[in-house]
């Protein structure tokens, strides 16, 4: 199956958002302690962490449900964990 650029970009955003957000916030915390500029680096950490959520939502929008499942499997492989079983397709019901 050939994946589109949109799908690949969505996967990239889904995979990179957590290290970007948490790593950026941790780095800003360390810099705040080192430099003493706590207000500036606290605001920067909040901005970086908030932008990681925007990356996450953009990744979901670009890749869709299949992309979420694919990125979850990809992250498990990258971390050396056992793959998840495939998610069964569910037919939508007409009951309210």
Backbone as XML, in Angstrom:
<?xml version="1.0"?>
<chain id="A" units="angstrom">
  <residue number="1" name="UNK">
    <atom name="N" x="0.834" y="-1.182" z="0.000"/>
    <atom name="CA" x="0.000" y="0.000" z="0.000"/>
    <atom name="C" x="0.876" y="1.241" z="0.000"/>
  </residue>
  <residue number="2" name="UNK">
    <atom name="N" x="0.669" y="2.109" z="-0.975"/>
    <atom name="CA" x="1.432" y="3.342" z="-1.108"/>
    <atom name="C" x="0.780" y="4.418" z="-0.257"/>
  </residue>
  <residue number="3" name="UNK">
    <atom name="N" x="1.551" y="4.998" z="0.655"/>
    <atom name="CA" x="1.029" y="6.044" z="1.519"/>
    <atom name="C" x="1.253" y="7.414" z="0.881"/>
  </residue>
  <residue number="4" name="UNK">
    <atom name="N" x="0.311" y="8.303" z="1.091"/>
    <atom name="CA" x="0.403" y="9.650" z="0.540"/>
    <atom name="C" x="1.320" y="10.506" z="1.414"/>
  </residue>
  <residue number="5" name="UNK">
    <atom name="N" x="1.720" y="11.646" z="0.867"/>
    <atom name="CA" x="2.543" y="12.585" z="1.627"/>
    <atom name="C" x="1.785" y="13.068" z="2.857"/>
  </residue>
  <residue number="6" name="UNK">
    <atom name="N" x="0.495" y="13.291" z="2.709"/>
    <atom name="CA" x="-0.334" y="13.744" z="3.832"/>
    <atom name="C" x="-0.305" y="12.717" z="4.968"/>
  </residue>
  <residue number="7" name="UNK">
    <atom name="N" x="-0.442" y="11.447" z="4.626"/>
    <atom name="CA" x="-0.407" y="10.381" z="5.624"/>
    <atom name="C" x="0.956" y="10.331" z="6.310"/>
  </residue>
  <residue number="8" name="UNK">
    <atom name="N" x="2.034" y="10.396" z="5.534"/>
    <atom name="CA" x="3.385" y="10.345" z="6.089"/>
    <atom name="C" x="3.665" y="11.540" z="6.997"/>
  </residue>
  <residue number="9" name="UNK">
    <atom name="N" x="3.199" y="12.716" z="6.605"/>
    <atom name="CA" x="3.376" y="13.903" z="7.440"/>
    <atom name="C" x="2.596" y="13.755" z="8.742"/>
  </residue>
  <residue number="10" name="UNK">
    <atom name="N" x="1.395" y="13.212" z="8.659"/>
    <atom name="CA" x="0.603" y="12.973" z="9.862"/>
    <atom name="C" x="1.284" y="12.002" z="10.800"/>
  </residue>
  <residue number="11" name="UNK">
    <atom name="N" x="1.853" y="10.932" z="10.264"/>
    <atom name="CA" x="2.582" y="9.956" z="11.081"/>
    <atom name="C" x="3.784" y="10.621" z="11.741"/>
  </residue>
  <residue number="12" name="UNK">
    <atom name="N" x="4.518" y="11.415" z="10.979"/>
    <atom name="CA" x="5.676" y="12.125" z="11.531"/>
    <atom name="C" x="5.257" y="13.004" z="12.703"/>
  </residue>
  <residue number="13" name="UNK">
    <atom name="N" x="4.178" y="13.758" z="12.535"/>
    <atom name="CA" x="3.714" y="14.641" z="13.607"/>
    <atom name="C" x="3.251" y="13.853" z="14.826"/>
  </residue>
  <residue number="14" name="UNK">
    <atom name="N" x="2.586" y="12.725" z="14.598"/>
    <atom name="CA" x="2.120" y="11.904" z="15.710"/>
    <atom name="C" x="3.286" y="11.298" z="16.495"/>
  </residue>
  <residue number="15" name="UNK">
    <atom name="N" x="4.339" y="10.912" z="15.797"/>
    <atom name="CA" x="5.466" y="10.262" z="16.456"/>
    <atom name="C" x="6.355" y="11.284" z="17.167"/>
  </residue>
  <residue number="16" name="UNK">
    <atom name="N" x="6.534" y="12.457" z="16.590"/>
    <atom name="CA" x="7.493" y="13.421" z="17.122"/>
    <atom name="C" x="6.888" y="14.344" z="18.184"/>
  </residue>
  <residue number="17" name="UNK">
    <atom name="N" x="5.552" y="14.423" z="18.302"/>
    <atom name="CA" x="4.974" y="15.425" z="19.202"/>
    <atom name="C" x="5.321" y="15.199" z="20.665"/>
  </residue>
  <residue number="18" name="UNK">
    <atom name="N" x="5.342" y="13.956" z="21.142"/>
    <atom name="CA" x="5.629" y="13.724" z="22.560"/>
    <atom name="C" x="7.083" y="14.043" z="22.918"/>
  </residue>
  <residue number="19" name="UNK">
    <atom name="N" x="8.082" y="13.550" z="22.173"/>
    <atom name="CA" x="9.455" y="13.938" z="22.514"/>
    <atom name="C" x="9.683" y="15.448" z="22.393"/>
  </residue>
  <residue number="20" name="UNK">
    <atom name="N" x="9.029" y="16.072" z="21.417"/>
    <atom name="CA" x="9.173" y="17.518" z="21.237"/>
    <atom name="C" x="8.599" y="18.269" z="22.443"/>
  </residue>
  <residue number="21" name="UNK">
    <atom name="N" x="7.378" y="17.921" z="22.839"/>
    <atom name="CA" x="6.715" y="18.629" z="23.930"/>
    <atom name="C" x="7.366" y="18.399" z="25.277"/>
  </residue>
  <residue number="22" name="UNK">
    <atom name="N" x="7.558" y="17.138" z="25.628"/>
    <atom name="CA" x="8.137" y="16.837" z="26.940"/>
    <atom name="C" x="9.628" y="17.179" z="26.997"/>
  </residue>
  <residue number="23" name="UNK">
    <atom name="N" x="10.338" y="16.886" z="25.924"/>
    <atom name="CA" x="11.765" y="17.215" z="25.892"/>
    <atom name="C" x="12.011" y="18.715" z="25.912"/>
  </residue>
  <residue number="24" name="UNK">
    <atom name="N" x="11.199" y="19.453" z="25.145"/>
    <atom name="CA" x="11.334" y="20.910" z="25.140"/>
    <atom name="C" x="10.999" y="21.526" z="26.478"/>
  </residue>
  <residue number="25" name="UNK">
    <atom name="N" x="9.957" y="21.023" z="27.131"/>
    <atom name="CA" x="9.580" y="21.533" z="28.446"/>
    <atom name="C" x="10.661" y="21.209" z="29.483"/>
  </residue>
  <residue number="26" name="UNK">
    <atom name="N" x="11.215" y="19.999" z="29.416"/>
    <atom name="CA" x="12.279" y="19.622" z="30.351"/>
    <atom name="C" x="13.529" y="20.468" z="30.130"/>
  </residue>
  <residue number="27" name="UNK">
    <atom name="N" x="13.872" y="20.706" z="28.879"/>
    <atom name="CA" x="15.028" y="21.548" z="28.578"/>
    <atom name="C" x="14.814" y="22.964" z="29.089"/>
  </residue>
  <residue number="28" name="UNK">
    <atom name="N" x="13.628" y="23.490" z="28.914"/>
    <atom name="CA" x="13.331" y="24.841" z="29.409"/>
    <atom name="C" x="13.395" y="24.893" z="30.933"/>
  </residue>
  <residue number="29" name="UNK">
    <atom name="N" x="12.940" y="23.841" z="31.593"/>
    <atom name="CA" x="13.052" y="23.781" z="33.046"/>
    <atom name="C" x="14.492" y="23.789" z="33.500"/>
  </residue>
  <residue number="30" name="UNK">
    <atom name="N" x="15.313" y="23.031" z="32.823"/>
    <atom name="CA" x="16.732" y="22.995" z="33.149"/>
    <atom name="C" x="17.376" y="24.359" z="32.906"/>
  </residue>
  <residue number="31" name="UNK">
    <atom name="N" x="17.034" y="24.991" z="31.770"/>
    <atom name="CA" x="17.583" y="26.310" z="31.475"/>
    <atom name="C" x="17.100" y="27.364" z="32.468"/>
  </residue>
  <residue number="32" name="UNK">
    <atom name="N" x="15.872" y="27.226" z="32.941"/>
    <atom name="CA" x="15.351" y="28.167" z="33.936"/>
    <atom name="C" x="16.148" y="28.087" z="35.228"/>
  </residue>
  <residue number="33" name="UNK">
    <atom name="N" x="16.482" y="26.872" z="35.627"/>
    <atom name="CA" x="17.273" y="26.695" z="36.847"/>
    <atom name="C" x="18.697" y="27.201" z="36.645"/>
  </residue>
  <residue number="34" name="UNK">
    <atom name="N" x="19.274" y="26.882" z="35.487"/>
    <atom name="CA" x="20.668" y="27.280" z="35.206"/>
    <atom name="C" x="20.841" y="28.784" z="35.118"/>
  </residue>
  <residue number="35" name="UNK">
    <atom name="N" x="19.891" y="29.459" z="34.451"/>
    <atom name="CA" x="20.053" y="30.888" z="34.185"/>
    <atom name="C" x="19.351" y="31.779" z="35.196"/>
  </residue>
  <residue number="36" name="UNK">
    <atom name="N" x="18.370" y="31.244" z="35.915"/>
    <atom name="CA" x="17.615" y="32.061" z="36.851"/>
    <atom name="C" x="16.486" y="32.849" z="36.203"/>
  </residue>
  <residue number="37" name="UNK">
    <atom name="N" x="16.277" y="32.685" z="34.917"/>
    <atom name="CA" x="15.204" y="33.387" z="34.203"/>
    <atom name="C" x="13.963" y="32.493" z="34.169"/>
  </residue>
  <residue number="38" name="UNK">
    <atom name="N" x="13.374" y="32.304" z="35.338"/>
    <atom name="CA" x="12.277" y="31.344" z="35.447"/>
    <atom name="C" x="11.032" y="31.781" z="34.698"/>
  </residue>
  <residue number="39" name="UNK">
    <atom name="N" x="10.706" y="33.053" z="34.705"/>
    <atom name="CA" x="9.484" y="33.510" z="34.035"/>
    <atom name="C" x="9.570" y="33.279" z="32.531"/>
  </residue>
  <residue number="40" name="UNK">
    <atom name="N" x="10.691" y="33.643" z="31.934"/>
    <atom name="CA" x="10.849" y="33.490" z="30.487"/>
    <atom name="C" x="10.801" y="32.027" z="30.082"/>
  </residue>
  <residue number="41" name="UNK">
    <atom name="N" x="11.582" y="31.186" z="30.765"/>
    <atom name="CA" x="11.648" y="29.784" z="30.366"/>
    <atom name="C" x="10.385" y="29.010" z="30.735"/>
  </residue>
  <residue number="42" name="UNK">
    <atom name="N" x="9.669" y="29.455" z="31.755"/>
    <atom name="CA" x="8.378" y="28.831" z="32.062"/>
    <atom name="C" x="7.373" y="29.112" z="30.958"/>
  </residue>
  <residue number="43" name="UNK">
    <atom name="N" x="7.351" y="30.356" z="30.482"/>
    <atom name="CA" x="6.458" y="30.702" z="29.376"/>
    <atom name="C" x="6.857" y="29.965" z="28.100"/>
  </residue>
  <residue number="44" name="UNK">
    <atom name="N" x="8.146" y="29.861" z="27.858"/>
    <atom name="CA" x="8.628" y="29.138" z="26.674"/>
    <atom name="C" x="8.266" y="27.652" z="26.767"/>
  </residue>
  <residue number="45" name="UNK">
    <atom name="N" x="8.410" y="27.071" z="27.960"/>
    <atom name="CA" x="8.052" y="25.658" z="28.152"/>
    <atom name="C" x="6.566" y="25.437" z="27.882"/>
  </residue>
  <residue number="46" name="UNK">
    <atom name="N" x="5.731" y="26.349" z="28.371"/>
    <atom name="CA" x="4.293" y="26.229" z="28.120"/>
    <atom name="C" x="3.983" y="26.359" z="26.632"/>
  </residue>
  <residue number="47" name="UNK">
    <atom name="N" x="4.676" y="27.240" z="25.943"/>
    <atom name="CA" x="4.483" y="27.392" z="24.499"/>
    <atom name="C" x="4.905" y="26.163" z="23.716"/>
  </residue>
  <residue number="48" name="UNK">
    <atom name="N" x="6.036" y="25.602" z="24.091"/>
    <atom name="CA" x="6.513" y="24.390" z="23.412"/>
    <atom name="C" x="5.556" y="23.235" z="23.669"/>
  </residue>
  <residue number="49" name="UNK">
    <atom name="N" x="5.144" y="23.069" z="24.917"/>
    <atom name="CA" x="4.235" y="21.977" z="25.253"/>
    <atom name="C" x="2.892" y="22.161" z="24.539"/>
  </residue>
  <residue number="50" name="UNK">
    <atom name="N" x="2.382" y="23.387" z="24.508"/>
    <atom name="CA" x="1.130" y="23.662" z="23.796"/>
    <atom name="C" x="1.246" y="23.406" z="22.304"/>
  </residue>
  <residue number="51" name="UNK">
    <atom name="N" x="2.380" y="23.772" z="21.724"/>
    <atom name="CA" x="2.559" y="23.524" z="20.289"/>
    <atom name="C" x="2.649" y="22.029" z="19.985"/>
  </residue>
  <residue number="52" name="UNK">
    <atom name="N" x="3.111" y="21.230" z="20.950"/>
    <atom name="CA" x="3.140" y="19.785" z="20.716"/>
    <atom name="C" x="1.721" y="19.227" z="20.606"/>
  </residue>
  <residue number="53" name="UNK">
    <atom name="N" x="0.774" y="19.808" z="21.335"/>
    <atom name="CA" x="-0.624" y="19.382" z="21.206"/>
    <atom name="C" x="-1.184" y="19.773" z="19.849"/>
  </residue>
  <residue number="54" name="UNK">
    <atom name="N" x="-0.774" y="20.911" z="19.348"/>
    <atom name="CA" x="-1.204" y="21.306" z="18.000"/>
    <atom name="C" x="-0.636" y="20.333" z="16.973"/>
  </residue>
  <residue number="55" name="UNK">
    <atom name="N" x="0.617" y="19.923" z="17.160"/>
    <atom name="CA" x="1.217" y="18.923" z="16.277"/>
    <atom name="C" x="0.443" y="17.614" z="16.343"/>
  </residue>
  <residue number="56" name="UNK">
    <atom name="N" x="0.054" y="17.215" z="17.543"/>
    <atom name="CA" x="-0.695" y="15.977" z="17.742"/>
    <atom name="C" x="-2.041" y="16.034" z="17.012"/>
  </residue>
  <residue number="57" name="UNK">
    <atom name="N" x="-2.771" y="17.118" z="17.194"/>
    <atom name="CA" x="-4.075" y="17.257" z="16.535"/>
    <atom name="C" x="-3.932" y="17.332" z="15.015"/>
  </residue>
  <residue number="58" name="UNK">
    <atom name="N" x="-2.897" y="18.021" z="14.540"/>
    <atom name="CA" x="-2.656" y="18.082" z="13.094"/>
    <atom name="C" x="-2.310" y="16.698" z="12.553"/>
  </residue>
  <residue number="59" name="UNK">
    <atom name="N" x="-1.546" y="15.918" z="13.309"/>
    <atom name="CA" x="-1.206" y="14.559" z="12.895"/>
    <atom name="C" x="-2.436" y="13.671" z="12.799"/>
  </residue>
  <residue number="60" name="UNK">
    <atom name="N" x="-3.348" y="13.806" z="13.762"/>
    <atom name="CA" x="-4.598" y="13.040" z="13.709"/>
    <atom name="C" x="-5.414" y="13.447" z="12.495"/>
  </residue>
  <residue number="61" name="UNK">
    <atom name="N" x="-5.500" y="14.729" z="12.253"/>
    <atom name="CA" x="-6.290" y="15.232" z="11.123"/>
    <atom name="C" x="-5.690" y="14.763" z="9.790"/>
  </residue>
  <residue number="62" name="UNK">
    <atom name="N" x="-4.373" y="14.787" z="9.677"/>
    <atom name="CA" x="-3.723" y="14.413" z="8.421"/>
    <atom name="C" x="-3.732" y="12.900" z="8.185"/>
  </residue>
  <residue number="63" name="UNK">
    <atom name="N" x="-3.470" y="12.118" z="9.226"/>
    <atom name="CA" x="-3.310" y="10.676" z="9.038"/>
    <atom name="C" x="-4.596" y="9.891" z="9.253"/>
  </residue>
  <residue number="64" name="UNK">
    <atom name="N" x="-5.520" y="10.406" z="10.043"/>
    <atom name="CA" x="-6.776" y="9.711" z="10.282"/>
    <atom name="C" x="-6.608" y="8.531" z="11.234"/>
  </residue>
  <residue number="65" name="UNK">
    <atom name="N" x="-7.663" y="7.740" z="11.331"/>
    <atom name="CA" x="-7.684" y="6.609" z="12.257"/>
    <atom name="C" x="-6.601" y="5.578" z="11.926"/>
  </residue>
  <residue number="66" name="UNK">
    <atom name="N" x="-6.408" y="5.310" z="10.639"/>
    <atom name="CA" x="-5.360" y="4.354" z="10.250"/>
    <atom name="C" x="-3.986" y="4.867" z="10.659"/>
  </residue>
  <residue number="67" name="UNK">
    <atom name="N" x="-3.788" y="6.157" z="10.575"/>
    <atom name="CA" x="-2.515" y="6.747" z="10.968"/>
    <atom name="C" x="-2.257" y="6.637" z="12.452"/>
  </residue>
  <residue number="68" name="UNK">
    <atom name="N" x="-3.308" y="6.784" z="13.254"/>
    <atom name="CA" x="-3.163" y="6.637" z="14.699"/>
    <atom name="C" x="-2.721" y="5.214" z="15.025"/>
  </residue>
  <residue number="69" name="UNK">
    <atom name="N" x="-3.386" y="4.240" z="14.428"/>
    <atom name="CA" x="-3.016" y="2.839" z="14.661"/>
    <atom name="C" x="-1.600" y="2.552" z="14.175"/>
  </residue>
  <residue number="70" name="UNK">
    <atom name="N" x="-1.261" y="3.070" z="12.999"/>
    <atom name="CA" x="0.070" y="2.849" z="12.425"/>
    <atom name="C" x="1.149" y="3.490" z="13.296"/>
  </residue>
  <residue number="71" name="UNK">
    <atom name="N" x="0.921" y="4.724" z="13.766"/>
    <atom name="CA" x="1.928" y="5.392" z="14.586"/>
    <atom name="C" x="2.072" y="4.706" z="15.941"/>
  </residue>
  <residue number="72" name="UNK">
    <atom name="N" x="0.989" y="4.164" z="16.467"/>
    <atom name="CA" x="1.050" y="3.431" z="17.735"/>
    <atom name="C" x="1.934" y="2.189" z="17.562"/>
  </residue>
  <residue number="73" name="UNK">
    <atom name="N" x="1.738" y="1.467" z="16.460"/>
    <atom name="CA" x="2.569" y="0.284" z="16.191"/>
    <atom name="C" x="4.034" y="0.689" z="15.968"/>
  </residue>
  <residue number="74" name="UNK">
    <atom name="N" x="4.232" y="1.782" z="15.248"/>
    <atom name="CA" x="5.584" y="2.261" z="14.969"/>
    <atom name="C" x="6.306" y="2.638" z="16.258"/>
  </residue>
  <residue number="75" name="UNK">
    <atom name="N" x="5.625" y="3.340" z="17.151"/>
    <atom name="CA" x="6.240" y="3.717" z="18.425"/>
    <atom name="C" x="6.575" y="2.482" z="19.261"/>
  </residue>
  <residue number="76" name="UNK">
    <atom name="N" x="5.708" y="1.497" z="19.259"/>
    <atom name="CA" x="5.982" y="0.268" z="20.016"/>
    <atom name="C" x="7.219" y="-0.438" z="19.451"/>
  </residue>
  <residue number="77" name="UNK">
    <atom name="N" x="7.343" y="-0.466" z="18.109"/>
    <atom name="CA" x="8.531" y="-1.083" z="17.503"/>
    <atom name="C" x="9.782" y="-0.292" z="17.855"/>
  </residue>
  <residue number="78" name="UNK">
    <atom name="N" x="9.694" y="1.036" z="17.819"/>
    <atom name="CA" x="10.863" y="1.870" z="18.114"/>
    <atom name="C" x="11.309" y="1.707" z="19.567"/>
  </residue>
  <residue number="79" name="UNK">
    <atom name="N" x="10.368" y="1.463" z="20.476"/>
    <atom name="CA" x="10.692" y="1.291" z="21.886"/>
    <atom name="C" x="10.985" y="-0.161" z="22.249"/>
  </residue>
  <residue number="80" name="UNK">
    <atom name="N" x="10.922" y="-1.053" z="21.259"/>
    <atom name="CA" x="11.248" y="-2.453" z="21.487"/>
    <atom name="C" x="10.169" y="-3.226" z="22.216"/>
  </residue>
  <residue number="81" name="UNK">
    <atom name="N" x="8.928" y="-2.798" z="22.094"/>
    <atom name="CA" x="7.820" y="-3.489" z="22.751"/>
    <atom name="C" x="7.108" y="-4.408" z="21.773"/>
  </residue>
  <residue number="82" name="UNK">
    <atom name="N" x="6.358" y="-5.331" z="22.335"/>
    <atom name="CA" x="5.596" y="-6.284" z="21.545"/>
    <atom name="C" x="4.482" y="-5.554" z="20.793"/>
  </residue>
  <residue number="83" name="UNK">
    <atom name="N" x="4.263" y="-5.870" z="19.515"/>
    <atom name="CA" x="3.202" y="-5.193" z="18.753"/>
    <atom name="C" x="1.815" y="-5.510" z="19.302"/>
  </residue>
  <residue number="84" name="UNK">
    <atom name="N" x="0.924" y="-4.571" z="19.154"/>
    <atom name="CA" x="-0.465" y="-4.759" z="19.559"/>
    <atom name="C" x="-1.192" y="-5.612" z="18.534"/>
  </residue>
  <residue number="85" name="UNK">
    <atom name="N" x="-2.208" y="-6.360" z="18.950"/>
    <atom name="CA" x="-3.002" y="-7.101" z="17.958"/>
    <atom name="C" x="-3.777" y="-6.117" z="17.082"/>
  </residue>
  <residue number="86" name="UNK">
    <atom name="N" x="-4.111" y="-6.496" z="15.847"/>
    <atom name="CA" x="-4.837" y="-5.583" z="14.969"/>
    <atom name="C" x="-6.208" y="-5.238" z="15.539"/>
  </residue>
  <residue number="87" name="UNK">
    <atom name="N" x="-6.622" y="-4.009" z="15.299"/>
    <atom name="CA" x="-7.919" y="-3.536" z="15.775"/>
    <atom name="C" x="-8.988" y="-3.981" z="14.762"/>
  </residue>
  <residue number="88" name="UNK">
    <atom name="N" x="-10.041" y="-4.682" z="15.217"/>
    <atom name="CA" x="-11.076" y="-5.118" z="14.271"/>
    <atom name="C" x="-11.899" y="-3.926" z="13.778"/>
  </residue>
  <residue number="89" name="UNK">
    <atom name="N" x="-12.320" y="-4.009" z="12.546"/>
    <atom name="CA" x="-13.168" y="-2.974" z="11.966"/>
    <atom name="C" x="-14.581" y="-3.114" z="12.560"/>
  </residue>
  <residue number="90" name="UNK">
    <atom name="N" x="-15.156" y="-2.015" z="12.950"/>
    <atom name="CA" x="-16.494" y="-2.022" z="13.558"/>
    <atom name="C" x="-17.450" y="-1.300" z="12.622"/>
  </residue>
  <residue number="91" name="UNK">
    <atom name="N" x="-18.544" y="-1.968" z="12.329"/>
    <atom name="CA" x="-19.571" y="-1.361" z="11.478"/>
    <atom name="C" x="-20.410" y="-0.394" z="12.326"/>
  </residue>
  <residue number="92" name="UNK">
    <atom name="N" x="-20.672" y="0.810" z="11.829"/>
    <atom name="CA" x="-21.514" y="1.733" z="12.589"/>
    <atom name="C" x="-22.942" y="1.210" z="12.676"/>
  </residue>
  <residue number="93" name="UNK">
    <atom name="N" x="-23.540" y="1.382" z="13.837"/>
    <atom name="CA" x="-24.924" y="0.909" z="14.021"/>
    <atom name="C" x="-25.883" y="2.088" z="13.889"/>
  </residue>
  <residue number="94" name="UNK">
    <atom name="N" x="-27.136" y="1.778" z="13.628"/>
    <atom name="CA" x="-28.146" y="2.802" z="13.471"/>
    <atom name="C" x="-28.912" y="3.051" z="14.768"/>
  </residue>
  <residue number="95" name="UNK">
    <atom name="N" x="-28.552" y="2.404" z="15.836"/>
    <atom name="CA" x="-29.272" y="2.597" z="17.096"/>
    <atom name="C" x="-28.745" y="3.847" z="17.799"/>
  </residue>
  <residue number="96" name="UNK">
    <atom name="N" x="-29.636" y="4.627" z="18.405"/>
    <atom name="CA" x="-29.191" y="5.856" z="19.068"/>
    <atom name="C" x="-28.515" y="5.629" z="20.381"/>
  </residue>
</chain>
